[in-house]
Amino acid sequence: MRKILLVSSSRVHGTGYLDHCEAQMQRLFDGVNRVLFVPFAQVDVDGYEQLAAERFAALGLELTSVHRAADPAAAVAAGEAVFIGGGNTFLLLTRMIEHGLVTPLARRVAEGMPYMGTSAGSNVAGVSIMTTNDMPIIYPPTFDALGLVPFNLNPHYLDPDPDSQHMGETRETRIREFHQLNDTLVVGIREGSMVRVEGDRAELIGAPGGRLFRRDQAPEERQAGDISEILG
């Protein structure tokens, strides 16, 4: 049974690192002792490991980073659970491919290994990374992602501001541009929201809610609750 938690952001205003999703983390990692961390969305992997390890220790969980493994793919194959943190999605996917992590991660999550992603770590759980907000600071061999869920994510989703005088493209416009050439459903999750997948059920969690974007259709506003139809 799939056990997946896709979080928009690791922080929300006024709270500390991963504080707003602590209850969902406890639920996801129930019965888990050790979590494998994938820090490749950031360049300073040692510093990122320290930040995450301290936060997970507060939950009674040991966190080990895959960048210290002699065989990263084997570490994924033997892992109890995995957490992929945020940063730059293009860098993350590139390093995951270089370390041979994509196939073993997809296989293990399909087998039931709990998966948590924040921001970029949520992006790579989708069909592709083509709806990330990040700049392409590095060029991965492909934009295809893990495909753990049959949709794309747009974390940190921002609504159009009707009072703004800014003439640049809104997030909604960018997603509409994606749908000019692609059919994949896009789930925009506002900061403070997340998608939890358990088996064949998907649930939007968090008061800010989100929006569903389908090609040639008006966006659908969704509040916290069941959105199982996005699993197909």
Protein Blocks (a to p, Z undefined) as FASTA:
>chain_A
ZZddddfbfbdehiaehklmmmmmmmmmgoiabdcddfklpmblmlmmmmmmmmmmmnop
acddfklpfblmlmmmmpmbdcddeddfklmmmmmmmnopmmmmmmmmmnopacddehjl
mmmmmmblklccbdcfbccfbfbdfklaccdcdehiacddfkbcbfbdcfklmmmmmmmm
pcbdcddddehiacddehjaccdedjklpadddehiacddddeddfkkmnZZ
